[in-house]
């Protein structure tokens, strides 16, 4: 009897509370799904940008020495095209870095190894030294932490 009376007196509040809790759970699940969807969308966009950069590289033979370890930069200094291409890559890396900071992108596990490998080459390293002053301090620190000694 008391249970029936309690339900009659407080049933509306109970239903409201249950509705609020279910609403919060539903909102949390929807937010989680939306976050995952954005992460996948960002991965697709970054992959498209990555592909465009490397297609650009493949179509320009004048950039072929970019991945050579034996380059005499005193006799054959950096070209404007080489600096520009490295800047494209730096900008792409900056977008990846910012998306990761914002929680919108999961960086690959070996990203720092990839960055270290790239900037260990003479041309990318020399180009970085020319353009690094234009980068934000936290991004500069990220790159500097990965550079080979």
Secondary structure by P-SEA (a helix, b strand, c coil): caaaaaaaacaaaaaaaaaaaaaaaaaaaaaaaaaaaaaaaaaaaaaaaaaaaaaaaaaccccccccccccccccccccaaaaaaaaaaaaaaaaaaaaaaacccccccaaaaaaaaaaccaaaaaaaaaccccccaaaaaaaaaaccc
